[in-house]
Amino acid sequence: MKSIRSSLYSIIWSAAIMAAASAADIGNPAPDFSATDAKGTTVSLAGMKGKIVVLEWINFGCPFVKKHYDSGNMQKLQKSYAGKGVVWVTVNSGTKASGTYLEPAEFIRKAEEKKSGASHLVIDESGAVGKAFGAKVTPHVFIVDAKGVLVYDGAVDSIKSTDPEDVEKAVNHVAKALDALLEGKPVEKAKTEPYGCGVKY
């Protein structure tokens, strides 16, 4: 009986993983979620329908994240596209045990210290949002169009390094994808290989 129950749980779990993976495929409706941001506000994808939404996974201690924040690249993207109506959601899926989790006040403090232009700072300690999208690393970026469809999944740019000086030399995949969407065009490069530090689920 125990063996049958174990097999059944395994099948159900595998099906759930496959469903989540399918939901996070390019061209499909993005997984809806409801989470709390650092200010205590409920944030859901359904509530942002009609807007282009960027989800950025973060760990401020990761050198790949530092590359984009120390160079000002991430803040420039956040603020520039917020001015064009894009909603930018920065997500921390780290658990308390991993040491990458941030209490709400600390999350806000660090974001302000970095001069972040994110619309929301989402705390995802359960990992539900990250796993639904398949976020692997920090930074990992997903873009959802105004219809709620996932149109980009991948890296911020084309140079896998921790050197801030590489930002200017790289192709900025996120900027290109957002520019295309704002011009009513399809995203040419919808999927790239994300690079960074593993998300600490």
C-alpha positions as CSV (number, residue, x, y, z in Angstrom):
1,M,0.0,0.0,0.0
2,K,2.8,2.4,0.9
3,S,4.5,1.6,-2.4
4,I,1.3,2.3,-4.3
5,R,0.7,5.6,-2.4
6,S,4.3,6.6,-3.0
7,S,4.0,5.9,-6.8
8,L,0.7,7.9,-6.9
9,Y,2.3,10.9,-5.2
10,S,5.2,10.7,-7.6
11,I,2.9,10.6,-10.6
12,I,0.8,13.6,-9.3
13,W,4.0,15.6,-8.5
14,S,5.4,14.8,-12.0
15,A,2.2,15.9,-13.6
16,A,2.2,19.2,-11.5
17,I,5.8,19.9,-12.6
18,M,4.9,19.2,-16.2
19,A,1.8,21.4,-16.0
20,A,3.9,24.3,-14.5
21,A,6.6,23.9,-17.2
22,S,3.9,23.9,-19.9
23,A,2.3,27.0,-18.4
24,A,5.6,28.8,-18.5
25,D,6.3,28.1,-22.2
26,I,6.8,30.9,-24.6
27,G,3.6,31.8,-26.4
28,N,1.4,30.3,-23.7
29,P,-0.5,32.3,-21.0
30,A,2.0,33.0,-18.2
31,P,1.3,31.3,-14.9
32,D,-1.0,33.5,-12.8
33,F,0.2,34.2,-9.2
34,S,-0.8,36.1,-6.1
35,A,2.0,37.2,-3.8
36,T,2.8,39.8,-1.2
37,D,5.2,42.6,-1.9
38,A,7.5,44.1,0.7
39,K,5.0,46.8,1.5
40,G,2.3,44.3,2.2
41,T,0.4,44.8,-1.0
42,T,-1.0,41.8,-2.9
43,V,0.4,41.5,-6.3
44,S,-1.1,39.2,-9.0
45,L,-0.5,38.8,-12.7
46,A,-4.3,38.9,-13.3
47,G,-4.4,42.3,-11.6
48,M,-1.8,43.6,-14.1
49,K,-3.5,42.4,-17.2
50,G,-3.4,45.0,-19.9
51,K,0.2,46.0,-18.9
52,I,3.5,44.6,-20.1
53,V,5.0,42.9,-17.0
54,V,8.7,42.1,-16.3
55,L,9.6,39.7,-13.6
56,E,13.2,39.8,-12.4
57,W,14.6,37.3,-9.9
58,I,17.1,38.7,-7.5
59,N,19.7,38.0,-4.8
60,F,21.6,41.2,-4.0
61,G,24.6,39.1,-2.9
62,C,25.0,37.4,-6.2
63,P,28.0,38.8,-8.3
64,F,25.9,38.5,-11.5
65,V,23.2,40.6,-10.0
66,K,25.8,43.0,-8.7
67,K,27.1,43.4,-12.3
68,H,23.8,44.8,-13.5
69,Y,23.1,46.9,-10.4
70,D,26.6,48.3,-9.8
71,S,26.8,49.3,-13.5
72,G,23.3,50.9,-13.2
73,N,22.0,48.8,-16.0
74,M,19.1,47.2,-14.1
75,Q,18.0,50.5,-12.6
76,K,18.1,52.1,-16.0
77,L,15.9,49.4,-17.5
78,Q,13.5,49.6,-14.6
79,K,13.1,53.3,-14.7
80,S,13.1,53.8,-18.5
81,Y,10.4,51.2,-19.1
82,A,8.3,52.2,-16.1
83,G,8.1,55.5,-17.8
84,K,6.5,53.7,-20.8
85,G,3.9,51.9,-18.7
86,V,5.8,48.7,-18.1
87,V,5.3,47.1,-14.6
88,W,8.6,45.8,-13.2
89,V,8.3,43.1,-10.5
90,T,11.5,42.1,-8.7
91,V,11.2,38.7,-7.0
92,N,13.2,37.2,-4.1
93,S,12.5,33.4,-4.0
94,G,15.2,32.6,-1.4
95,T,14.2,30.7,1.7
96,K,15.1,31.8,5.2
97,A,17.4,28.7,5.5
98,S,19.3,29.7,2.4
99,G,20.5,33.0,3.8
100,T,19.2,34.9,0.7
101,Y,15.7,35.6,2.1
102,L,15.1,39.3,2.9
103,E,12.6,40.6,5.5
104,P,10.3,43.2,4.0
105,A,12.0,46.2,5.6
106,E,15.5,44.9,4.5
107,F,14.3,44.2,1.0
108,I,13.0,47.8,0.7
109,R,16.2,49.2,2.3
110,K,18.5,47.3,-0.1
111,A,16.4,48.2,-3.1
112,E,16.4,51.9,-2.1
113,E,20.2,51.7,-1.5
114,K,20.6,50.4,-5.1
115,K,18.2,53.0,-6.4
116,S,15.9,50.3,-7.8
117,G,13.1,51.5,-10.0
118,A,11.0,48.3,-9.6
119,S,7.2,48.7,-9.3
120,H,7.0,45.9,-6.8
121,L,9.4,43.9,-4.6
122,V,7.8,40.5,-4.2
123,I,8.7,38.1,-1.4
124,D,8.3,34.5,-2.6
125,E,9.8,32.5,0.3
126,S,7.6,29.5,-0.6
127,G,9.1,29.5,-4.1
128,A,5.7,29.1,-5.6
129,V,6.1,32.0,-8.1
130,G,9.7,31.0,-9.0
131,K,8.8,27.4,-9.6
132,A,5.7,28.2,-11.6
133,F,7.8,30.3,-14.0
134,G,10.9,28.0,-13.8
135,A,13.2,30.7,-12.5
136,K,16.7,29.1,-12.3
137,V,19.1,31.9,-11.5
138,T,19.6,35.4,-10.3
139,P,19.1,37.4,-12.4
140,H,16.5,35.5,-14.5
141,V,14.0,37.6,-16.4
142,F,10.6,36.8,-17.8
143,I,8.4,39.2,-19.8
144,V,4.6,38.9,-20.1
145,D,2.8,40.9,-22.7
146,A,-0.4,42.9,-22.2
147,K,-2.5,39.9,-23.0
148,G,-0.9,37.8,-20.3
149,V,1.2,35.7,-22.7
150,L,4.8,34.8,-21.8
151,V,7.0,36.4,-24.6
152,Y,10.5,36.3,-23.1
153,D,12.4,34.0,-20.8
154,G,16.1,34.3,-20.2
155,A,19.2,36.4,-19.5
156,V,19.4,40.2,-19.2
157,D,22.1,40.3,-21.8
158,S,24.4,38.3,-24.1
159,I,27.7,38.3,-22.1
160,K,27.9,35.8,-19.3
161,S,30.2,37.5,-16.8
162,T,30.3,39.3,-13.5
163,D,32.2,42.3,-15.0
164,P,30.1,45.6,-15.1
165,E,32.3,46.8,-18.0
166,D,30.8,44.0,-20.2
167,V,27.3,45.6,-20.0
168,E,28.0,48.2,-22.6
169,K,29.4,45.6,-25.0
170,A,26.6,43.2,-24.6
171,V,23.3,42.8,-26.5
172,N,20.5,43.7,-24.0
173,H,17.9,41.0,-24.6
174,V,15.4,42.6,-22.2
175,A,15.6,46.0,-23.8
176,K,15.2,44.6,-27.3
177,A,12.2,42.5,-26.3
178,L,10.5,45.4,-24.5
179,D,11.2,47.8,-27.4
180,A,9.6,45.2,-29.8
181,L,6.5,44.9,-27.7
182,L,6.0,48.6,-27.3
183,E,6.3,49.0,-31.1
184,G,3.6,46.2,-31.6
185,K,6.2,43.8,-33.0
186,P,6.9,40.2,-32.1
187,V,9.9,39.5,-29.8
188,E,12.6,38.1,-32.2
189,K,14.7,36.3,-29.6
190,A,12.1,35.0,-27.1
191,K,14.3,32.5,-25.2
192,T,17.9,32.8,-24.1
193,E,20.0,30.9,-21.6
194,P,19.9,32.7,-18.3
195,Y,23.1,33.0,-16.3
196,G,23.8,33.8,-12.7
197,C,23.6,32.3,-9.2
198,G,21.1,29.5,-8.6
199,V,17.8,30.5,-7.0
200,K,18.0,29.2,-3.4
201,Y,14.6,27.5,-3.1
